Each structure stands twice: as C-alpha cells, then as structure tokens.
Amino acid sequence: MTTLPGEFADLEPFADWCLASEAERYAKRLSSSMDEMQAFYDAAFPRFAAGMAYLDELELNDLPEDAGQLLLLFYSLINVSFPIEVWRQPRVPDSGAAAVDAVLEPAV
C-alpha cells in the first residue's frame, strides 16, 4: 500500500513517521535512536522544499489522503530537527523529567 504521493515514494521507508498527533510524534522521537532519527532527517530534509511546493498547490482543507500523510511526515521532520541539528539527543537538554503535553492540536 502506498502512503505518500508517487513523487515522494523514496520517503515510503519512513512512513511510520506519518503520525496524526503531536503527542504521537513526540513519543516516536523519544523512542527512536539518534541513528534512526538521523536516517529519517537525511532522507526527508532534502525533499522538504519540493514537498512544500507540492502541498502548496493543494487545498489545505481538502488534501487527498496521500498528501495529508506527506504533511504529517513533514510535521515529524520538524519534530526531529532540533534533536538532530542542535541537541544531539531526543530529549530537550537539562529538562530532567519535565514534560509538557499538548491538550489541543492545531486546526490543521
């Protein structure tokens, strides 16, 4: 089964990052190794501009299912960007056991 638009079939191995909520994306980030996140980042980041251009051509409130999955994949990419680019660890540095849970998701 294809999850993503055909133009982005190269990202199918990372379809498990197409997660509907911020809580799911954060939990996946915390349960993933840095190597797993790095592989995802290395594959998805170079495709981000093309993906955004693709999505910009569509109506946000009426996205086809495969385009919606691409958007969710890019939400996860954003979620792993700081751990990859800055912190070099899944958790926020020096945050101890502190956690913040989003009780409302953005409308998108």
C-alpha positions in Angstrom: 0.0 0.0 0.0 1.3 3.4 -0.9 1.1 6.0 1.8 2.7 9.0 0.2 2.2 10.7 -3.2 4.1 8.9 -6.0 6.5 11.8 -6.3 7.7 11.1 -2.8 7.9 7.3 -3.0 11.5 7.5 -1.9 10.2 8.5 1.6 8.0 5.4 2.0 10.5 3.7 4.2 9.8 6.4 6.7 6.0 6.3 6.5 5.9 5.2 10.2 6.7 8.9 10.9 3.3 9.9 9.4 1.7 10.4 12.8 -1.6 12.3 13.4 -0.9 14.0 16.7 1.9 15.9 18.3 1.9 13.5 21.2 2.5 10.6 18.9 5.3 12.4 17.1 7.0 13.3 20.4 6.6 9.8 21.7 8.2 8.4 18.5 11.0 10.9 18.8 11.7 9.8 22.4 11.6 6.1 21.5 13.8 6.5 18.4 17.6 6.3 18.4 19.6 9.1 17.1 20.7 6.9 14.2 17.0 6.3 13.3 16.2 10.0 13.5 19.3 10.9 11.5 18.4 8.5 8.7 14.9 10.0 8.6 16.2 13.5 8.7 18.8 12.8 6.0 16.2 11.4 3.7 13.3 13.8 4.3 15.1 17.2 4.8 16.4 17.4 1.2 12.8 16.7 0.0 11.2 19.3 2.2 11.2 22.2 -0.3 9.7 20.0 -3.0 7.2 18.6 -0.6 6.0 22.1 0.5 5.8 23.2 -3.1 3.7 20.1 -3.9 1.4 20.7 -0.9 1.1 24.4 -1.6 -0.7 23.5 -4.9 -3.5 21.7 -3.0 -6.3 23.0 -0.8 -5.3 22.5 2.8 -8.8 21.6 4.0 -9.3 19.1 1.2 -6.0 17.3 1.0 -6.0 13.9 -0.7 -5.1 11.2 1.8 -1.6 10.6 0.4 -0.8 14.4 0.6 -2.1 14.5 4.1 0.3 11.7 5.0 3.1 13.7 3.4 2.2 16.7 5.6 2.2 14.6 8.7 5.6 13.2 7.7 6.9 16.8 7.5 5.4 17.6 10.9 7.6 14.8 12.2 10.6 16.1 10.4 10.2 19.4 12.2 9.8 17.5 15.5 13.2 15.8 15.0 15.0 18.8 13.6 16.2 20.2 16.9 17.4 16.9 18.3 19.4 16.4 15.1 20.6 19.9 14.4 21.2 21.2 17.9 20.8 18.9 20.9 22.2 15.6 19.5 19.8 13.8 21.8 16.0 13.1 21.6 15.1 14.9 24.8 15.3 18.6 25.5 18.7 19.1 27.3 18.6 19.8 31.0 14.9 19.3 31.2 15.1 16.3 33.6 11.7 14.6 34.0 9.8 17.7 33.0 7.2 17.2 30.2 4.6 19.3 28.5 1.5 17.7 27.0 -0.5 19.5 24.3 -4.1 19.2 25.1 -5.3 20.8 21.9 -3.9 20.2 18.4 -3.6 22.8 15.7 -6.6 23.0 13.4 -4.6 21.6 10.5 
